[in-house]
Amino acid sequence: MKRLDATAKQHKAAADRANQLRAQLASLADVGERNALEAADDDAATAAQRSANREHDLDTSYRALAEQIPVLRGAAEQAAESSLLRADAHERQTRAKHQAATYASSWPRAAATDTPPPRTPSFRLSSTAPRPRSVAAPRYTRTPTPCGCSKAGSPRNSRSSTS
């Protein structure tokens, strides 16, 4: 009896497998017309080609953007440096305006008391350093003439000619 039950179980499993294979065969045979399958295949191939082209375009765009990143970083650093320089220049300009306003406000008081406004230290040549010589036109001074009178407007080292 046990043997009969084991054989029945084997036959039942084989019968289930056979039914499953028949169902698969029926579904394969029932896929539709050949023209409809070819049209679906063409649509799938077209969609796959479009996807590949789009992926290629995205890769090309990504590479182009990746090449621009160092240039953009340099431009951003330069803009930051320029911003700092502008801020520094603006601060110096504001300080200069404030200092000019301070001097202007102190000048009327100094004029009323006949004292000059406070002097700020300035950069001067030391007294031991030779002063630069002017190469301007000759200075005109009064020079004596041979007759003994002073003639105004004659050049300093010139001689007047008398006949």
Steps between C-alpha positions, in 0.01 A plus 500: 500500500774739583647425167175575332472835679857593397428407138177703508689804630755466220226472237319798645820714489563392141139582405533851655822557311336388175207738554744786565691425178175487301398841637839649402472353153152645459620846608792485256275402215255775589744799476327665207562570136847511356454860370399624844807334653729658240346844561550462876859390437564807280347731764719348768812536281415866425447577869830331587682705231345826631608409852856428384515833310369690803755329724778596257380863495491509880852355522629762254333781695638366827855492361467856369379618842777310676758681283352839597515438876866609546441815294191585703684440827775737387244762404328463837832543684581806290156646574554443872839674485349789307223527756756521780696767312181700437405475867847615603490793256154596623622491859800721415272742315262516796791565739633774269157666484472482878848646544423780252178578685692506829757742357229715344311519828817590695611772253245773595594464867866522413437810285311663786792445737764578234667164551553264212315168501685206650754362261514138417835336453602505140783341315775752434848472374751527780689827531827325416371377168569739212195670362417436138607777268250666278577509132244767433544821303763743633394732780488869429634735761628853515853510375724805491572644157836648394360848560433408867120491498296185561312363211192292588425184309843413370619143533723436799823406326462702186696809403338797347660621190561869462641651190 
